[in-house]
Amino acid sequence: MRQLIKFCIVGASSTVIDLGIYAFLLHALPQVPWYVSQTIAFCFGVTNGFIWNRLWTFQAHQGAARNQYPKFFATNVIGWALNLGLQKVFLVFLTGQLVHAANPSPSDLILVKLCAIPIVVIWNFSAARFWTFRAPASPRQSSTLPVPPVASPE
């Protein structure tokens, strides 16, 4: 439970970064498709999440960051794809349109992103806990008795 709470705190900071950059890009570059802006914002948020989850949430000092970051990024890419897919589904329900000639309003885009977040959090936490930052398996104790040394015939 403690890890989940820490994960949510880190996730909240990553979400603030992600949403802030996303909102900025939607307003500053309205001609850029929303999913491109989301992808750029995602990269910043996921990097923040990796750093803080590694150092604080999972205290994953036992593994090399160079091994954990690709795992973390890969699982978050799945989360990113899930997020984009859910946003698209929610946009269809919200706007009644399957295809948009231009970006929907920034407020609609941020609303559907917020709706997708709880579902994606479940995926991201599970993947981080059970794969990315999983503690290395401890060597199993052998259930066999030690074999005494064999005396050499003389």
Steps between C-alpha positions, in 0.01 A plus 500: 500500500788736582650447155165573336468827691855603409438394139189721491692798642773456239231446238332824604826690448550331162140581409550866586808507278323308223182709516692827525709428193196356318285807573784730402552321168125489425479877544840600358489266199133437417588375152695205644276192539398438861659154508841645401477756781398219735799290395746783568343569840504126578877482455555766765251348742631146464859609564393680818309189606797272444737711706269536799359147491851355485634715784199525727203276424671171432845593634639294216866553566578134444465518122684714251303798375615420147314168530194637676436809286434305177256275691331800659482683168364190321225444755415869490486491120227240542338737750542784250329294224224404743465868596476615137249227418283585799522872420380428147210287629404770751528768228260305279250479787549865596486653152300238310763506224730216402722722287583860580605740223705693755589457864201504734507781755787488749250475787340189341843347444609559858166367632532171308863469609394534864237229446761259363754551778348271769493202264855559382625538860389143575701368205808712572512412870460128436770497234742706712448294813504155348751544218699823478600543865448144622761404754737237368399147592688366797681176441277213598616283778569150381277238653755226448740399768868573443686209353801396704829488315585166350823344621731403221597132489863437581 
